[in-house]
């Protein structure tokens, strides 16, 4: 029995729900997803838990995304898929930061192609 593939939008929704606890602990970073054959294989969050200034370690704000910010971020990530075109392999990076209570998101698509897939058509 073959299962129907899950739409990428539902996979992105799943990713954000899985990362919610972590995202609610940070106020900036990058959510990344690796896509192969329109299926997400690996995903996660990159963030700096602290930074150094003048030889002193300064920990970031203990506050992460609020529920409203998280929901807005998740919706933007899902909506951004309307810009994805014919590629089936690649990565998506969702950079986010919260400043003065406002979430800002920047989205980067990276499409990957394998020349060996096209060698017979050249």
Secondary structure, DSSP 8 states (H G I E B T S, - for coil): -------HHHHHHHHHHHHHHHHTT-SEEEEEEEEETTEEEEEEEE--SEEEETTEEEE--S----HHHHHHHHHHHHHHGGG--S--SEEEEEEEEEETTEEEEEEEEEE---HHHHGGG-
